[in-house]
Amino acid sequence: MAGLTLKQVTKQFGEHKAVDGLSLTVEPGEFVALLGPSGCGKTTMLRMLAGFEQVSGGEIHLGDQLLASEQHHVLPEQRNMAMVFQSYALWPHMSVADNVGYPLKLRGVRGADYQHRVEQALSLVALEPYAQRTPQDLSGGQRQRVALARCLVTDPSVVLLDEPLANLDRHLRASMEHSFADFHRRTEATMVYVTHDQSEAMALADRIAVMQAGKLVQWATPETLYREPRTSWVASFIGQGSQLMISTGAPGRRLGGHELMQGLTSPAAQRHQAVLVRPEHIQVHPEAPSQQDLTARIERQTFRGERYELHLRMAGGETLLAYHPHALKLGQQVALTLLEGWCLEPDQ
Ligand SMILES: Nc1ncnc2c1ncn2[C@@H]1O[C@H](COP(=O)(O)OP(=O)(O)OP(=O)(O)O)[C@@H](O)[C@H]1O
C-alpha cells in the first residue's frame, strides 16, 4: 500500500489548462473520488496518475517514488497501478477466467501460481461460478466485476476507476456501490474514483476532491462537504438546499435559527452574505401564520415516498426547498422556522 502526493499538478492542452495547479495528498489505502461536472479535468487528472498523459507542470509521487514531473515520466506499466474503465474493456471471446488472468500472462506468470491468483481475484468479486463463461453471457454489473478482478490480479498499489458505473442502470449502480465498498475493504488498495455523480462519490469515498474548471475547489470528507461546502457553487453541486442572501454572518460560519431569520428580514440592499439552508433545517407550520411569522407560499410539491418535497416562495421572491410528512395545498401560506444555516464564500 502506498499513498499519492500531487503537488501543483497542471496539464495544458494548447492555451487551455485542463488541470490547473492541483495539490492533494491521498493516504495509503484511502478511497478518494474526483468529482466535478463534465469537462472539469477529472479524467485528465486520472490519466496523468496512470501515466497515459504527461504532466505540463508539478509533481506526482507514489509513496516516496517520483512518478511524474515536467522532466520525468515513469511509464504506465512501471507504476504498479491498475485502471478500470467505463467500457469494461474485456476480451469478448475469452472466458472470464482468461480475461482476469490476462495481465498475469503478460507478466509471465504461469502454472499453479497463475491458477491460484486468478481464483483469488474471482473470489474477491464473488464470480467463481462464472469462471468459464464469456463476458457476453454476463450482466453489466457482472462484467464490471470481471474488470475489477482483472485489475486486482496483479496486486496493484493503486486502483484508478474512470466512471465505472456510468453504463449501468440505477438499480444496478446501487448494488455495485456495495461491491466497490466491499472490494475496497478486502483489498485495502488506494483507490481513486472519477465521477460526476455526487451521490455516488458521497456513498463511496473517504474523501472527495471537488473540481471546477481544472481547479480543486474543496477537498474534504463527504460529511464536511455536505455540512460545510466552501463556495456557493459547491453548495449547489452537493446535496439539496436553498441559498438565501442575508445581512449577517461571514463565510465559514454556522448561524443559529434566530440570527438567520433576523438576517433575512433586513432590506435587500443590506443582504450581502449567501447562506445555505438545507431542507431538513426548515420546519413548516401549516396552520394559519401570524403577522410576526416568516411566511411562504407552497408553489409545488413532489411526493417522495417517505415525505413530500415542498417548493416554497417567500414574500420577497426567494425560493426555498423544505420537507413535510404530509401533502399540503398548493398556494397555501405556511409559517416557517429556520433552524440553522451555513455561510458561503462567493464563487471565484
Ligand atoms: N487530448 C486533449 N486535447 C485537447 N483538449 C483536451 C484533451 N483531453 C481533454 N481535453 C480538454 O480538457 C478539458 C478537461 O477534460 P476531461 O476529459 O479531463 O474532463 P472530465 O471532467 O473528465 O469530463 P467528462 O466527465 O466529460 O469526461 C476539456 O475541456 C477537454 O475538452
The ligand as an SDF file (V2000), in Angstrom:
LIG
                    3D

 31 33  0  0  0  0  0  0  0  0999 V2000
   -6.2160   15.3360  -25.6340 N   0  0  0  0  0  0  0  0  0  0  0  0
   -6.8240   16.5180  -25.4560 C   0  0  0  0  0  0  0  0  0  0  0  0
   -6.5650   17.5670  -26.2510 N   0  0  0  0  0  0  0  0  0  0  0  0
   -7.1390   18.7690  -26.0760 C   0  0  0  0  0  0  0  0  0  0  0  0
   -8.0300   19.0290  -25.0760 N   0  0  0  0  0  0  0  0  0  0  0  0
   -8.3410   18.0230  -24.2420 C   0  0  0  0  0  0  0  0  0  0  0  0
   -7.7650   16.7070  -24.3800 C   0  0  0  0  0  0  0  0  0  0  0  0
   -8.2670   15.9190  -23.3840 N   0  0  0  0  0  0  0  0  0  0  0  0
   -9.1190   16.6980  -22.6840 C   0  0  0  0  0  0  0  0  0  0  0  0
   -9.1650   17.9490  -23.1820 N   0  0  0  0  0  0  0  0  0  0  0  0
   -9.9520   19.0890  -22.6560 C   0  0  0  0  0  0  0  0  0  0  0  0
   -9.6270   19.2580  -21.2820 O   0  0  0  0  0  0  0  0  0  0  0  0
  -10.7870   19.5440  -20.5090 C   0  0  0  0  0  0  0  0  0  0  0  0
  -10.9670   18.5190  -19.4170 C   0  0  0  0  0  0  0  0  0  0  0  0
  -11.3080   17.2650  -20.0000 O   0  0  0  0  0  0  0  0  0  0  0  0
  -11.5480   15.9660  -19.1260 P   0  0  0  0  0  0  0  0  0  0  0  0
  -11.8840   14.8410  -20.0510 O   0  0  0  0  0  0  0  0  0  0  0  0
  -10.4210   15.7680  -18.2000 O   0  0  0  0  0  0  0  0  0  0  0  0
  -12.8390   16.3770  -18.2920 O   0  0  0  0  0  0  0  0  0  0  0  0
  -13.7830   15.4830  -17.3860 P   0  0  0  0  0  0  0  0  0  0  0  0
  -14.0180   16.2740  -16.1630 O   0  0  0  0  0  0  0  0  0  0  0  0
  -13.2320   14.1360  -17.2250 O   0  0  0  0  0  0  0  0  0  0  0  0
  -15.1120   15.4410  -18.2590 O   0  0  0  0  0  0  0  0  0  0  0  0
  -16.1000   14.1940  -18.5690 P   0  0  0  0  0  0  0  0  0  0  0  0
  -16.8320   13.9110  -17.2970 O   0  0  0  0  0  0  0  0  0  0  0  0
  -16.9780   14.7690  -19.6400 O   0  0  0  0  0  0  0  0  0  0  0  0
  -15.2350   13.0820  -19.0380 O   0  0  0  0  0  0  0  0  0  0  0  0
  -11.9400   19.6080  -21.5000 C   0  0  0  0  0  0  0  0  0  0  0  0
  -12.1610   20.9480  -21.8540 O   0  0  0  0  0  0  0  0  0  0  0  0
  -11.4390   18.7980  -22.6730 C   0  0  0  0  0  0  0  0  0  0  0  0
  -12.0360   19.2300  -23.8730 O   0  0  0  0  0  0  0  0  0  0  0  0
  1  2  1  0
  2  3  1  0
  2  7  2  0
  3  4  2  0
  4  5  1  0
  5  6  2  0
  6  7  1  0
  6 10  1  0
  7  8  1  0
  8  9  2  0
  9 10  1  0
 10 11  1  0
 11 12  1  0
 11 30  1  0
 12 13  1  0
 13 14  1  0
 13 28  1  0
 14 15  1  0
 15 16  1  0
 16 17  2  0
 16 18  1  0
 16 19  1  0
 19 20  1  0
 20 21  2  0
 20 22  1  0
 20 23  1  0
 23 24  1  0
 24 25  2  0
 24 26  1  0
 24 27  1  0
 28 29  1  0
 28 30  1  0
 30 31  1  0
M  END
$$$$
